[in-house]
Amino acid sequence: MLKAKSVYKIPDGKLLKVFLTWDESSNQITKVLLQGDFFIHPESGIEEIEKALVGCALSENFMVSSIERVVSHFGMELFGVNSQGIAYGILLAKAQAEEGQKHE
């Protein structure tokens, strides 16, 4: 299991902090925590998005689809964040961790 984090300012949006754990052999998310100054209504929506991402491949298309599916299912409203921004923040965390490993 590898761990990473990123801080990303979503264009025309808010700050997103990602704490990521993933399985390198399967390239799948094992845990993700999303924080920042964005809002999701209902508030429980963030936990639902995090749960939906567990087991998801670290691929922009897969993550965006998973996020959009759960947002639609629960009728969520996202303010200052979007599915593409979340996926990008997660991939940024992974890329920064991999870059850090190269310099160790």
Sequence and secondary structure as in RCSB ss.txt:
>XXXX:A:sequence
MLKAKSVYKIPDGKLLKVFLTWDESSNQITKVLLQGDFFIHPESGIEEIEKALVGCALSENFMVSSIERVVSHFG
MELFGVNSQGIAYGILLAKAQAEEGQKHE
>XXXX:A:secstr
 EEEEEEEE TTS EEEEEEEEETTTTEEEEEEEEES EEESTTHHHHHHHHHTT BS HHHHHHHHHHHHHHHT
 EEES  HHHHHHHHHHHHHHHHHHHHT 
